[in-house]
Amino acid sequence: MINLMNIVIINPPDRNTIAEFPDEKGDSFLEADDYGYFPPLGALYVLSYAEKHAPEHSYYFIDCVAEQVDHEQLIERLKKIQPDVVGMTSFTISLVDIKLAAENIKRTFPHIHICLGGHHSISYPHEAIALPNIDSIVVGEGEKSFTEMIQRLSVNQPIEDILGVYTKTSISRAEEPKKDNRFLNSVIVNPAYIENIDELPIPNRKYIKHIRYSSILGISSNLATIISSRGCPYLCTFCNVPYKKYRSRSPELIADEIEECLKLGYDEFHFYDDLFNITPKRLIEICEEFERRNFNITWDFRGRVNSLTKEALAIAKKNGCRLISFGVETGSDEGMKVLKKGCTIEKVQNAFKWCRELGIVSVADFMIGLPHERSEADILNNIQFLIDLDPDYAQFNIMTLYPHTEAYNQAVAKGLIEDGRWQKFALNPTKDFKVDHWEEFVPMEKLVKLHKIAYRKFYFRPKYIVRSAMKTKTPYEFVTKFRGALKILKTG
């Protein structure tokens, strides 16, 4: 006999997220919500797959971050639902809130099953399942594993032998995975994996239609994010994307999803792939499908400069591409080699020149505090490169040393950071945890000041202010730019 259950997927509150590059007061210059709110599509995929393959149960979705739901409000929402299973998505820097949410949920609903998925469970499976009040974790891509788990729970069957699902008892028996080139070398237990992502249903946006998602770089407050692929085969030294094998959805299914979003009233589309334009051919094929369907849409994507041609960009522009965000990271060929970016400064310059010529808005994602920056002058020279590149927008970050990355291992080998700190934090998350950065030549307090200087030097140029004002087309753009300017002005 099947026990009908209420299944809730939660994006937990973010009231205690660890600041990645705090100032001397412990505050970040820019917080995540300064960039906008994006739906946690991974969690929504899991929910939609379960809904399709186990439709006898009732499903709910709570995005505490975008809805600004705190821990007390979350419990009140759950009391109305009376859940049997709660799934939570996770990042390691959000562990304080995850632990608190699990504690509150278990205290209120002692017999509930709490399952933790997301990036943290992949990076630290042993530590994740060891957290109090967590009954199971899903390691890897959870659509099939989570669905099978709730089907087993509904008929009181064991879940320990489901691929990618681990409990406090089963993880001790987990076999060490063999070398698998689909993943980073850091895969610790055998993960679940979706080979053919065209099998996955379109995320059911009825669960989030009431939420106004938006981007600081967008043109409206009615944004839909879409994933056209999974994985990234590149080996940048600072990146901890766990899936290396690139898997793409068919252009037809991508267009089907856009049509569904249009019916729901969305008017702006953001492709949130780790790597959207793996080849120029791929970009052209997607645009050709848009053209066949006579789409009149506005969209943008995150891409790489070395996977573009001017022809592909022209076709993208013709079919509604408004903006492209490129991971530039550094301003020298030496830096590109150190970071293993797989591109050159010439290719960077060509991509931004083509965007200017075609009228595509360009964004440069940039980092400071890199291993090859041996002085404050080196960092300022790199910032000047970006100013000379003159993109429409720039986003600056201080490089974070994430475990399971080559840059992290290099820092440990040099004695710059202590190995194992993240594992200790994962077992006992506290708000005072300090994230590691490369401080061999420039200390963190100076990097924080240079981070603020970079934003002021880039955005407060008279030439930039005039051009940006002339390109502002919608009230939404005006408001977001005004708020951004105030944020930068408030920095010391």
C-alpha positions in Angstrom: 0.0 0.0 0.0 1.3 3.4 -1.0 1.4 6.2 1.6 0.5 9.4 -0.1 3.0 12.1 0.9 3.5 15.8 0.8 6.9 16.5 -0.7 8.5 20.0 -0.3 11.7 21.2 -2.0 13.3 24.2 -0.3 15.9 26.7 -1.2 16.8 27.5 2.4 17.0 31.0 3.9 20.3 32.9 3.4 20.4 35.0 6.6 23.8 33.6 7.7 25.7 33.0 4.4 29.4 33.2 4.8 30.9 36.4 3.2 33.4 35.4 0.6 35.5 38.6 0.7 34.5 40.5 3.8 36.0 43.8 4.9 37.5 44.5 8.4 33.9 44.6 9.8 33.1 41.2 8.3 30.7 42.7 5.7 30.8 42.1 2.0 31.0 45.1 -0.3 28.5 43.3 -2.6 26.0 40.6 -1.5 24.4 38.0 -3.7 21.1 39.9 -3.8 22.8 42.9 -5.3 23.1 40.9 -8.5 19.4 39.9 -8.5 17.5 36.7 -7.8 17.6 33.6 -10.0 15.5 30.5 -9.5 17.4 27.4 -8.2 16.7 25.5 -11.4 18.5 22.3 -10.2 16.1 21.9 -7.4 13.1 22.8 -9.7 14.3 20.1 -12.1 14.3 17.5 -9.3 10.8 18.5 -8.3 9.4 18.5 -11.8 10.9 15.0 -12.5 9.4 13.6 -9.3 6.0 15.2 -10.1 6.0 13.5 -13.5 7.1 10.0 -12.4 5.5 9.8 -9.0 2.3 11.9 -9.6 0.4 10.3 -6.8 2.1 12.6 -4.3 1.6 16.3 -3.6 4.5 18.7 -4.3 5.5 22.1 -3.0 8.4 24.5 -3.6 9.7 27.3 -1.3 12.4 29.6 -2.5 13.3 31.3 0.8 16.0 33.5 -0.8 13.9 35.1 -3.5 10.8 35.3 -1.4 12.8 36.6 1.6 11.4 34.0 3.9 13.3 33.7 7.2 13.6 30.6 9.4 10.5 31.3 11.5 8.4 32.1 8.4 9.6 28.9 6.8 8.3 26.8 9.7 4.9 28.6 9.5 4.7 27.8 5.8 5.6 24.2 6.4 2.9 23.9 9.2 0.3 24.6 6.5 1.7 21.9 4.2 2.5 19.2 6.8 5.3 17.7 4.8 6.4 14.1 4.9 9.7 14.6 3.0 11.7 17.8 2.7 14.5 18.2 0.2 17.0 21.0 0.5 19.4 22.3 -2.0 22.8 23.4 -0.7 26.1 25.3 -1.1 28.9 25.0 1.5 28.9 28.7 2.3 25.2 28.4 3.2 25.7 25.6 5.7 24.9 27.7 8.8 21.4 28.3 7.5 21.0 24.7 6.2 21.8 23.3 9.7 19.5 25.7 11.4 16.6 25.0 8.9 17.0 21.2 9.4 17.1 21.7 13.2 13.9 23.8 13.2 12.1 21.4 10.8 13.0 18.3 12.7 11.9 19.9 16.0 8.5 20.8 14.5 8.0 17.6 12.5 10.0 14.8 14.3 9.1 12.1 11.9 9.8 14.0 8.7 12.5 12.7 6.3 15.1 15.5 5.4 17.2 15.0 2.3 20.1 17.3 1.4 21.2 17.7 -2.3 23.0 20.3 -4.3 26.7 21.3 -4.6 27.6 20.7 -1.0 26.6 17.1 -0.9 28.8 16.4 -4.0 31.8 18.2 -2.4 31.5 16.8 1.1 29.2 13.8 1.2 30.6 12.3 4.4 30.3 15.6 6.2 26.9 16.4 4.8 25.3 13.2 6.0 27.0 13.6 9.4 25.0 16.9 10.0 22.4 16.5 12.7 18.8 16.0 11.5 19.8 15.1 7.9 18.4 11.7 7.0 19.8 11.3 3.5 21.8 13.0 0.9 21.7 12.9 -2.9 25.2 13.1 -4.5 25.2 14.2 -8.1 22.2 15.0 -10.3 19.2 14.1 -8.3 16.2 13.8 -10.6 16.1 10.0 -10.8 17.6 9.3 -7.4 15.3 11.6 -5.4 12.3 10.3 -7.3 13.2 6.7 -6.6 13.8 7.6 -2.9 10.4 9.0 -2.3 8.8 6.1 -4.1 10.6 3.7 -1.8 9.8 5.8 1.3 6.1 5.8 0.3 6.0 2.0 0.6 8.4 1.7 3.5 11.2 0.1 1.5 14.9 0.7 2.2 16.7 3.4 0.2 20.3 2.6 0.8 21.0 0.9 -2.5 19.7 3.8 -4.7 22.6 5.2 -6.8 23.6 8.6 -5.5 21.5 8.3 -2.3 23.4 7.9 1.0 22.3 7.6 4.6 24.2 7.8 7.9 24.7 4.0 7.8 25.1 3.4 4.1 27.8 6.0 3.5 30.3 4.0 5.6 29.9 1.1 3.2 30.2 3.2 0.1 32.8 2.1 -2.4 35.5 4.5 -3.4 34.6 5.5 -7.0 36.9 4.6 -9.9 38.5 7.3 -12.0 35.7 8.9 -14.0 36.6 11.6 -16.5 33.0 12.9 -16.3 33.7 14.4 -13.0 36.4 16.4 -11.1 39.0 14.1 -9.5 37.4 15.0 -6.2 34.3 12.8 -6.6 34.3 10.9 -3.2 31.4 8.5 -3.5 29.6 7.2 -6.6 27.3 10.0 -7.8 24.0 9.9 -9.8 24.3 11.2 -13.3 21.9 12.0 -16.2 23.6 11.0 -19.5 20.8 12.2 -21.8 19.4 15.4 -20.4 16.7 15.5 -23.1 14.9 12.9 -21.0 14.2 15.5 -18.3 10.9 17.3 -18.3 10.7 21.1 -18.7 10.8 22.6 -15.2 7.3 23.3 -13.9 7.3 27.0 -13.3 3.9 27.0 -11.7 5.8 26.7 -8.4 7.7 29.9 -8.9 5.4 32.0 -11.2 4.4 34.3 -8.2 8.1 35.2 -7.7 9.7 38.1 -9.5 13.1 36.9 -10.5 15.4 39.5 -12.1 19.0 40.4 -12.9 20.9 43.6 -12.2 21.9 43.5 -15.8 18.5 42.7 -17.2 15.7 44.9 -18.6 12.7 43.6 -16.7 11.5 42.0 -13.5 9.9 39.1 -15.3 13.0 36.9 -16.0 13.1 33.2 -16.8 16.3 31.3 -16.5 16.9 28.3 -18.8 19.6 25.7 -18.9 20.4 24.4 -22.4 23.3 22.2 -21.3 25.1 20.7 -18.3 28.8 20.4 -17.6 31.9 22.2 -18.7 34.9 20.3 -20.1 37.4 23.2 -19.4 39.9 22.9 -16.5 40.2 26.4 -15.2 42.3 26.2 -12.0 39.9 28.2 -9.8 36.6 26.5 -10.9 34.9 23.7 -8.9 32.0 22.9 -11.3 31.8 19.1 -10.5 30.6 17.9 -13.9 33.2 18.0 -16.7 31.3 16.1 -19.5 29.3 18.5 -21.6 25.7 17.4 -22.4 23.4 19.5 -24.5 19.7 19.7 -24.9 18.3 19.7 -28.4 17.4 23.1 -29.9 13.9 21.9 -30.3 13.4 21.2 -26.6 15.0 24.5 -25.7 12.5 26.3 -28.0 9.7 24.3 -26.5 10.6 25.6 -23.0 10.7 29.2 -24.3 7.3 28.8 -25.8 6.0 27.5 -22.5 7.5 30.4 -20.7 6.0 32.9 -23.1 2.6 31.5 -22.4 3.3 32.1 -18.7 4.1 35.8 -19.4 7.9 35.8 -19.1 9.5 38.4 -21.4 13.3 38.0 -20.8 15.4 34.8 -20.9 18.7 34.2 -19.2 20.7 31.0 -20.2 22.4 30.0 -17.0 24.6 27.2 -18.4 28.1 26.7 -17.1 29.0 26.9 -20.8 26.4 27.9 -23.3 28.4 28.4 -26.5 30.7 25.3 -26.5 31.1 25.8 -30.3 29.9 28.5 -32.8 27.9 25.8 -34.5 25.9 25.1 -31.3 25.0 28.8 -31.0 24.0 29.0 -34.6 21.8 25.8 -34.4 19.9 27.3 -31.4 19.4 30.6 -33.1 18.1 28.8 -36.3 15.5 27.1 -34.2 14.5 30.4 -32.8 14.2 31.8 -36.3 12.1 28.9 -37.5 9.6 29.6 -34.7 9.5 33.3 -35.4 10.5 34.2 -31.8 10.5 37.8 -30.9 12.4 37.5 -27.6 15.2 39.1 -25.6 17.8 36.7 -24.2 21.4 36.6 -22.9 23.9 34.0 -22.0 27.2 33.3 -20.2 29.9 32.3 -22.7 33.6 31.8 -23.6 35.4 34.1 -26.0 37.3 31.3 -27.7 34.1 29.6 -28.8 32.8 32.4 -30.9 32.9 33.8 -34.4 31.6 37.1 -35.6 29.2 35.2 -37.9 27.7 33.3 -34.9 27.3 36.5 -32.9 25.6 38.3 -35.8 23.0 35.4 -36.0 22.5 35.6 -32.3 21.9 39.3 -32.4 19.5 38.9 -35.3 17.5 36.4 -33.2 17.2 38.5 -30.0 20.5 38.1 -28.1 20.8 41.3 -26.1 23.8 40.5 -23.8 26.7 38.2 -23.3 28.7 37.7 -20.1 32.2 36.5 -20.7 34.6 35.1 -18.1 37.6 37.2 -18.8 39.2 36.9 -15.3 42.6 38.5 -16.0 44.3 40.9 -18.4 47.4 39.2 -19.6 48.4 36.1 -21.5 50.5 35.0 -18.5 47.4 35.1 -16.4 45.4 33.1 -18.9 48.1 30.4 -18.8 48.3 30.4 -15.0 44.5 30.0 -14.7 44.4 27.5 -17.6 41.6 29.5 -19.3 42.4 28.1 -22.7 42.2 31.4 -24.5 44.3 34.5 -25.3 44.0 38.2 -24.7 43.6 38.7 -28.5 40.5 36.4 -28.5 39.1 38.5 -25.5 39.6 41.7 -27.4 38.1 40.3 -30.6 35.0 39.1 -28.8 34.3 42.5 -27.2 35.1 44.3 -30.4 32.5 42.2 -32.3 29.9 42.8 -29.6 30.4 46.5 -29.9 30.2 46.4 -33.7 27.0 44.3 -33.6 25.3 46.2 -30.7 25.4 43.3 -28.2 25.8 44.4 -24.6 29.0 42.9 -23.2 29.8 42.0 -19.6 33.3 41.1 -18.4 33.6 38.9 -15.3 37.0 39.7 -13.7 39.0 38.6 -10.8 41.8 40.1 -8.6 44.0 38.4 -6.1 45.4 35.9 -8.6 48.6 33.8 -8.2 50.5 35.8 -10.9 49.7 39.2 -9.4 52.8 39.8 -7.3 52.0 43.4 -6.2 49.3 46.0 -5.9 50.7 47.5 -9.1 50.1 44.2 -11.0 46.5 44.2 -9.8 46.0 47.9 -10.8 47.5 47.1 -14.2 45.0 44.3 -14.7 42.1 46.5 -13.7 43.4 49.1 -16.2 43.3 46.4 -18.9 39.6 45.9 -18.3 39.0 49.7 -18.4 40.8 49.8 -21.7 38.7 46.8 -22.9 35.7 49.0 -22.2 32.9 46.5 -21.9 29.4 47.7 -21.2 29.5 46.2 -17.7 32.1 44.6 -15.4 31.8 42.4 -12.4 34.8 42.1 -10.2 35.5 39.4 -7.6 38.4 38.4 -5.4 39.5 34.8 -6.3 38.2 32.4 -3.7 40.2 29.2 -3.1 37.6 26.5 -3.3 38.6 22.9 -2.2 38.9 20.4 -5.0 40.4 22.9 -7.4 43.9 23.1 -8.8 44.4 26.6 -7.4 43.4 25.4 -3.9 45.9 22.5 -4.1 48.6 24.9 -5.3 48.0 27.2 -2.3 48.1 24.2 0.1 51.4 23.1 -1.5 52.9 26.5 -1.0 51.8 26.7 2.6 49.5 29.6 2.0 46.4 28.0 3.4 45.6 25.2 5.8 44.2 22.1 4.2 41.1 20.6 5.9 39.6 23.8 7.2 36.5 23.4 4.9 36.0 19.9 6.1 36.0 21.1 9.7 33.5 23.8 8.8 31.3 21.3 7.0 31.1 19.3 10.2 30.5 22.3 12.5 29.4 25.3 10.4 29.7 28.7 12.2 29.2 32.2 11.0 32.8 33.3 11.8 34.4 31.0 9.1 36.9 32.8 6.9 37.1 31.9 3.3 40.5 31.3 1.8 42.1 33.6 -0.8 45.6 33.8 -2.5 47.5 36.2 -0.2 51.0 35.3 -1.1 51.8 38.8 -2.3 48.9 41.0 -1.4 47.0 40.6 1.9 43.3 40.3 2.1 42.6 43.8 3.6 44.4 45.3 0.6 42.5 43.1 -1.8 39.2 44.2 -0.3 40.2 47.9 -0.9 41.3 47.2 -4.4 38.0 45.4 -5.1 36.2 48.6 -4.2 38.7 50.7 -6.2 38.1 48.5 -9.3 34.4 49.2 -9.3 34.8 53.0 -8.8 37.5 53.3 -11.4 35.4 51.4 -14.0 31.9 52.8 -13.4 32.6 56.4 -12.5 34.4 57.4 -15.7 32.6 60.3 -17.3 32.7 58.5 -20.7 31.1 55.5 -19.2 28.4 57.4 -17.3 27.3 59.3 -20.4 27.2 56.1 -22.6 25.4 54.1 -20.0 22.7 56.8 -19.6 22.1 56.9 -23.3 21.7 53.2 -23.5 19.2 53.0 -20.6 15.9 52.0 -22.2 13.5 50.9 -19.5 12.5 52.1 -16.0 13.8 48.8 -14.6 17.3 49.5 -16.1 17.3 53.0 -14.6 16.4 51.8 -11.1 19.0 49.0 -11.1 21.7 51.3 -12.4 20.8 54.0 -9.8 20.9 51.5 -7.0 24.2 50.1 -8.2 25.7 53.6 -8.3 24.6 54.3 -4.7 26.1 51.0 -3.5 29.5 51.9 -5.0 29.3 55.5 -3.7 28.8 54.2 -0.2 32.1 52.3 -0.2 35.0 53.8 1.7 
